[in-house]
Amino acid sequence: MTERYDLIVFKKYKWQGKDRYKPYFVGDAIAAKKPGDFVLDIPKGVSVSGRVIMSPKSDETRNHEDLVTLYMSAADELGI
């Protein structure tokens, strides 16, 4: 079975003086036949810029806090 991924971008905003992040699901991805390559499916009309997180789809519902932690850990790892 081909592993499937969600493509997620985050919008940063302030609420009560603190930075907050809202996830937006912008597409899907699957692994290509060549190891390490992926096929991305971003619907027509969706414009994507900035940092995109590619996270494995799971049968469990991920909560907002888990997604923000994923986003922030990627930022920390890349030093941005």
Secondary structure, DSSP 8 states (H G I E B T S, - for coil): ---EEEEEEEEEEEETTEEEEEEEEEEEEEE-SSTT-EEEE--TT----S--EEEE--SS---HHHHHHHHHHHHHHHT-
